[in-house]
Amino acid sequence: MFINGTKVNKIMKKRVFLIVLDSVGIGELPDAEKWGDKGSNTLKSIRYHENFNCPNLINMGLFNIESVGGGVKNPTASYARLAELSQGKDTTIGHWEIAGVVSARPLPVYPNGFPSDLIEKFEKLTGRKTLCNKPYSGTDVIRDFGDEHLKTGALIVYTSADSVFQIAAHEDIVPIEELYNYCEIARELLVGEHGVGRVIARPFEGTHPYSRTPRRHDYSLLPPATTMLDLIKESGKSVISVGKIYDIFAGRGLTESNRIKNNSDGMAIATAKADEDFEGLCFVNLVDFDMVYGHRNDVAGYANALSTFDKELPLLINKLREDDILIITADHGCDPGTPSTDHSREHVPMLIYGDKIKAGVDLKTRKSFADISATILQYLQVEQGETRGESFLNEVLK
């Protein structure tokens, strides 16, 4: 490269593409029994199904990860099994730890529904009565309470095994912006001891048994401490979110946000971002594994979804530049092969790949998801500050 006739070295912009395969766990954590998840192994439940066909992930080293079994001789990526330090097994806490924040206590859950005084406050603030108030499947709840909602205008409030306060409403009865406003009211109410991880708008449409619309919206707690995203943004670099990342971090620490329709849409957007000229992080969440298949115990669908991701992965890999790094991981498990439809407390995989990354380095079992944050910050030359985690960059960098 020449500038004014003088040859200079081209300065490459370092970029990291971080993809979270939401709920693709790889086996129980040592304390899984305490969480009711003894024996859970999401990957094991799907890998033997006829729909499972993931040659790219396998060649990168997915099966070479400790305890998985059946690895290839010469994996193209380096790899690790990550344990979770945080006390939780949900999306919010999992992503916060990936971003360098370890949560000492789990977010509150409500197996018997929300306290009556809390519901009464919510009803007073919204001017609407509520229905249900118990853990429920999102599709079942609109089937069972949708007719009464249409007759009375009462909001369908429900939870799950996760730390969530969900509000379902028919879009003909409660316009979408009004539903979002009710969620904002709930988010302001649900703090302190009732500080659930997410308030979720669950709009639906049509006639009985009804169908959910794509206008779901999550309202998360702000992360309790500085995250990797904050630090990268403050350094002047880009932090691009694809999928639920905006919701999980309540919009904090981002320079750009991209909503997605499904996993394939998320991969298409991430792949398009590889053509853009930015420096920093592109942080992707692919939620269909969890939301569409894991929670519904759909082994065949889950196996097919991971196979589809595997097929789309080379489109992104082929656009990576010399100084780009790709990291693929997960945030928890959601084993579709167990009777439970809830998240499972599992180890998660970590694959790291790029021209500057050694192939085949076995990083064994790392003690925290936060090691990803520390590694990314070191690569982007951003001070780690008070974020948690131990970088493994020096072990894998050529």
N, C-alpha and C positions, 0 to 999 in steps of 0.2 A: 504494500500500500504506500502511495506517495502523496505527500502534502507539500505544495509549492516546490516540487522537484526533489524533495528530500524523502528518502525511504524511512518509514517509521513502522514499528510493530503495531499491528491492529489490536486494540483493546477489546477483548471479548466481554460481553455482558453475561454474568453468571445467572443462571435460572434454575429453579427447582420446581419440578412438577410432582406434587404430593397427592396421591390418590388413596382415599379411604374407601375400601370395599366394606360398606356398612354391615357389620355383624358376621363377617367371614372369620370366625374364630377357628383355632386349630387344636383345641383340647383344654380340659379343665385346669384351672389354677389350683394350687395347693389348698386354698380355703374354699373351694367350690361347694363343698358339702354344707358349709355354713349358710350359703346362699340358695340352697336347694338345687344345686346344679351338678352334683356328683355324676360323673360319667359323660357329661356333655362334651361333644366334639362335632362342631358344625361341619368342618371339612370332611371328616370321616363319614358323616351321614350322607354326603352327596357324591363323594368321589367314586363310589362303586355303582352309581346309577348309570343306566345306558345313555342318558342325556349328557353325562359329564364328558367333555372333550376339551382339555385345556393344555395343548402341547406347548404353547408359548410360556405360560406360567411354570409348567413343569421344567422346561428347558432353562428357565431363569433360576430355578432352584427351589420352587415351592415345596416339593417333596423331600428335598435335602435338609430342610429345617428340622432341628432336633425334635425327636419323637414322632414326626410325621411318617417317615418311612417310604421307601421306593424311589429314592432320588436318582438323578442322572449322573453320569460319570464326570462330565465337564459342564457344570452350570455356567450360564453366561452372566449371571449377576452374583453379588454377594448377598448374604441372607442371615436372618436371626429370628429367634422366637422371643417375643416381648411379653413380660409379665406386667400386670397392672398394680401400681402402688396405691392408687386411690381406692377409697372405700365406695365402690359402686360398680354397676355393670350396665350403665345406660349411655346413650349417645352423647349427652352433654358432658358428663364427667370424663368419658373416654377421649373425646376431642380436646377438652381442656388439658388433659395430661399429655396428649400428643403435642400440644402447643406449649408445654412446659409448666403447667399448673397441676400440682398434686392435691387432691381433695381429701382431707383428713376424716370427714364423716359423709355418709351417704345423704343424698337428697331425700326429703320426706316422701313417703308413699302412703296410700290410703286404701287398704284392702277392704275396709268397711264403708267406704265413701267419705266425703268431706264432713267436718263437724257442722251441726245445724246452725250454729251462730255465724259461721263463715258463709254458708249458703244464704242465710237471711240478709247479711250485709250485701252480698252480691245482688240479690233480688231487689233490694232497696235502691242500690246504685244504678241498676239497669232499668228498673221499672217493669221487669218481666219475672214471672214465676219460673221455676225450673222443674224438670222431669229427670227421673232415673237416679242420679247421684250414687253410682256404684261402679265397680270395675266392669267393663263390657267390651266386647268386640266392636270395632267401629262400623262394620257392616250390619251386625246383628242389632246394634242399638237403634239405628234409623229404621230398620224393619219393625222392631218391637214398639218404638215410641214415636215413629214418624206421623202416624195418623193423629194421635193426640196432640202432637206439636202443631199440626195443620189446623186443628179445631180450636186450640186455645192460644196459640202464639207463644207458649212457654218454651224456654230454651232447654235443649237436651244437654245436660251436664253429666259427664262421666269421666272415669279415670281408667287406669290399667295397672299392671304390675310395675310400670315405670312411674317416675315422678312427673306426672302430667295432669293438667286440668284441661279437659277437652270440652268444647262447646260446639254442638251440632245444630244446624238450622237450615231449613229449606230456603233457597234463594228467592222464591216467590213470596215468602212470609217475612224473612229478614234479609234485606238487601246486603250484598257482600260488605260494603263499607260500614254498615251498621253492625254487622257481626264482628268485623275487625275492631270497631270501637268497643264492643262488649269485652273482647279479649284484652284490649288495653286497660280497661277498667279492672278486669280480673288480675292482670299482671301487676298493677299498682297495689292491689289488695293482698296478693300472695307473696309476702315478704317475711323475713324473720323465720319463726318456727314453721311457717307454712310456705316457705320459699321454694315452691316446686321448680323443677328444672325447666319445664316448658308449659306455657299456655298455648293451646292449639285450636285454631279455627277449623272446623270440619263442615264446610258447606255441602249440601246435597240438593238433588233435583229430581224431577220426574214424579211418577206415581208408585204406589206400593208394589214391591218392597223398597223402592227408591235406589238411587245410585249417587255416590260421592262425586263431586266435581273436582277439577284440578286446582281450584283456588284455595286450597289449604294454605294456612300461614302459621308459622311458629313464632312465639314470643318468649325468648329465653331470658334467664337471669344473666346479668352482666357477669363475666368472669370475675372471681374474687381477687385476682391479682394480675399483674402485667403478664401478657402472653408473648409468645414468639411473634405473633402478628403485629402487636403494638410496636415491638422493637424494630422489626423490619420496616414498617411504615415510617417510624420516627427517623430511621436512617436515610430516608429519602427514596427508598426503593418501592417497587410495586408489590401489593398484596392483592391478588385477584382470586375471588371466590367463585366456585362453580357448584351449584346445588345448594344444600342446606347449610353450608358454612356460614352464610350471612346470619341465618336464624340462630345457629348454635352459639355464635359469639355476639349476638345482639347488635350486629353491624359494626362492632368495634375493631379497630386495627386493619380495616380494609380500604383499599383505594378503588376497587371496582367489584361489582357483584353481578353474577349471572344466574338467573333462575333456570331450572330445567324441567322438562316434562317427564323424563324417565332416564334410566341408565344410559341408553344409547345416545340420547340428546346430550347428556352430560359429557360423554366421551367425544362427541362431535364438537362441542364447544371447546373442550380442553385441547383437542387436536388443532382447531382453528387458532387458538391462542399461541400455539407453537410457531405459527407464521408471523406473529406480531413481534415487534421490537421492544421488549421490556427487560428490566433487570429486577430480580426478586423471586417471589413465590407465586405459583398458581396452585391453589389448594382446592381439591375436588372431593366432594362426597357423592357416592352413588348409593342411594337409599333403597332401591328396589329389592336388593337381596334381603333386607330386613323387613321392610314395610309390606311388600307384596308376597314374599315367599316364606321367610322365616317365621313370622308371627302367624302364618296360616298353615304351618306344618306341611308345606308343599315341597317335598323333596325333589320331585321331577322338575318343577318350575325353578327351584333354586339352582339345581345342577345345570339346567339349560341357560339360566341367566349368567352364571359364571362362565359358561362356555361362550356365550355371546360376547361378554367382555373380553375374553381371551382372543376371540377372532378380531375384535376391533382394536386391540392393543397395538399391533404392528403399525397401524396407521399413524399413531402418535409417535412411536419409537422411531419410525423412519424420518420424522421431521425434527428429531432432537439435534441440536447443534453440538459442537465440540465441547463446550463448557456447560452443557445442560446435564442435570441429574434427575433421574426418575426414581421416586420411592413409592412403593405400593405397600399398604398396610391395612389394618382394620381397627375398630374401636371397641369391640366386645364380641360375644357370640350370640347366635339365636338359632339353636340347633333344631332343625325341622324334623329330626328323627326321634325326638323324645315326646312324651305326652304333653309337656309344657309348651305353651305358645309364647312364653316370655323370653326376654334376653337371658343369656347364660354367661356366667363368669368364666371366661376362657383366656388362655394365651392368644396372642394375635401374631400373624406373620409379618415379616419385614423383608422386602426385596429392594435392593438399591442397585441402580444400573446407569451406565453412561460411559462415554469414551474415556473419561478421567477416572473411572472406577474399576478397580481390580475385579476380575471374575473369580467366583468360587471361594471367596473368603467366608468361612463359617464363624459367625460371631456368637454362636452358641445361644444361651438364654440370657437376655438382658433383664435387669430388674425393674425397668420402667419404660412405658411408652414415651416418656419425656426425653429419652435418649435421641429420638428423632428430632425434636426441637433443638437440642444442643448441637447436633450434627449439622442441621441446616443453617443455624446461626453462624457456626464456625466457617462453613463453606462460603456463606455470603459476606463474611468478615463483619459481622454485627456482634457487638458485645452481648454476652449472655445475661448480664444483669442479675436479677434475683430469680430468674426462671430456673426450673429444676432440670435434671438430666445430665448424663455424661456422654460426650461426643464419641462416636466411633469413627469419625472421619479419617483420622491418621491411620487406622487399620485397613481402610479400603481405598484410599486415594493413591493413584499411581505416582 
